[in-house]
Structures are given as C-alpha cells and as structure tokens.
Amino acid sequence: MCITAEALALFLNLLNPDLIATDTGRITVHATERDAVWVLTDEDEWCTMAPQIDRLARFD
C-alpha cells in the first residue's frame, strides 16, 4: 500500500508520537501487534507491506 507524504503526515498526526521512530527514508510505527514500516519510494510516495504481512499472519 502506498500513499502520499501528505496522507502519511495526516495519519501520523493521529498517533502518539512515542509510537513513531524515524530514519532517513523510513518511518516505523510501533503498533500493538507488530511494527508497520513505511519506506519512501523514488516516486515520492510512502509504501508499507503491513496490510499484506497482517493478512499472512492470520494464516499462521
């Protein structure tokens, strides 16, 4: 799933800042079940595999 920087900023502003870790080109949200990692792409969008990882975890 990929979103714009503006959409990611809106989402992150809803969260407790203590749950967010940043690094160059990477944002990690420490969620209850597992971390969600957002990565900056060449197209200036932020992408995460969190929905796919969550779906796969349900089948374990």
N, C-alpha and C positions, 0 to 999 in steps of 0.2 A: 504494500500500500504506500503510495507517495502523495504528499501534499505540499503546498507552497510554504514558504518561510512564514508568511503572514498567518496562514491557518495553523501552523505549528505553534507560533507565538501565542495565538489566542488559546489554544489547547493548554499550553504550558502555564499560562497565567491563571488557569483554573486549579492548578495543583499546588500543593505545599512545596515551597522551594527546597526544603530539606530532602525531598524525594528525587531531585534532579541533579545529575552530575554532567558537566560539560567538558569537552576536549575539542581540539580543532577538528571541525567537520563531523563531530559525533556528539550526540546527546543521549544520555541514559536516564530513563525513568525507572526508579526502583519501585515496582508495583508489588502488590501483596503476594501474588503467586510467583512471578518471575520478572526479571528486568525486561524492559522494552527499549531497544537500541534504535535510535534514529540516525541515519547517515546522510550527509549532504552529497548529492549527485552532481555530475557535470552539467546537468540541466537546471541547476539551482533549485532543485526540489529536495525535500527531506523524505527518505523512504525507510520503512521498517518491515521486518518479516514477522512481527509479533502476532498478527492475526493467524498466519499460517502455522507458526510454532504453537500457539494455543490450540488450534484445531488438531494438530498432530498429538499434542499432549493428552487430549481427551481419549485417544485411542490406545494409550499405553496401558 
